Amino acid sequence: MKKHNLLYIITLIFSSLVISCSGDVEPIDPAIQIPNPNNGGGNNGGGTSTGDYWPMAVNNSWIFVKDGVNQPPMKIISTESINNSTHYKYDNFVGMSTEGQAFEGNIWTKKSSGNYYVRQQATIPSVPGMPSITISPIEIIILKDFLAVNQTWTQNFTQTTTIEGIPPVQTQVNIVGKILEKDVTVTVNNVSYENVIKVELIQNTQGQTLTNYYWFAKNIGLIKYVNIAMGQTLDHDLVSYTVN
C-alpha cells in the first residue's frame, strides 16, 4: 500500500496526519487525529504570568537542528485577530513548512494570562483518487507558565474530520499537560539557558498515546522539543534565534 504523507502540522502536541490510499480511501489513523477545541475542559483558566517564555512579535525566528540538519527558520510573519485575540502566524513550525505540500495549512500562537496556545487548521484539496479533507481549526494549551512543578492541566475534545463523500469522523481526544521542571538551567547545543520550564504533554486517542516534551527558556522561547509517537522519536534542538 503506497503512503502519501500529505500533512505534518505541529501543535502543543504536534500531531501528524497520514493518509493512505490504493484506489480507495481509508479513514485517518485514530491515533493521530486532531481534536476540536470547542469541547475543551479541565482547569484551563489562566493565572498571573511569571514571565515571557515564548516572545511573540513579527520577525521573531528560531532555527532548530534535527538529525544534524538545520531546519528552515520558525518565523513569525504576521498577526491576525481571531475571536478578538491577537494571534501570531508562522511560515513554518519547528522546521516543517506547508510550502510546496498538497494541502493548505496555517499555524498560529498566542499568549493569554500565562497560557500559551498553538492554533492550527488544514484543508487537503481533492486529487485524482482521493477526496478533499477538512480539519476544523483547533487551539491547544502548550504551556501554563504560572503552574508549579508537578501541577497539571487537561483538555478533552471531540475531534471532527470531514472527508468528502463520507460522514464526518468523530474521535474522543484527551490531553494532559504537566510541568516537569521549572527555573532550571538546560544546555542545548553547548549553550546554557537559564530560567527554563520543561513541559510534558500526553495525548490519548482510542488507546493510542502521543508524548511530547518541550523546554521553554524565559525571554527566548522554545529551545528543545521531543516528540515520541508511532515507535519513533524526533528531537529538535535550538541552534539560533532572533527575538525582538
Salt bridges, closest charged atoms under 4 A:
GLU80 OE2 - LYS89 NZ 3.82
GLU139 OE1 - HIS87 NE2 2.85
GLU139 OE2 - LYS110 NZ 3.44
GLU139 OE1 - ARG119 NH1 3.40
ASP145 OD2 - LYS111 NZ 3.87
ASP235 OD1 - LYS224 NZ 2.98
ASP237 OD1 - LYS224 NZ 2.69
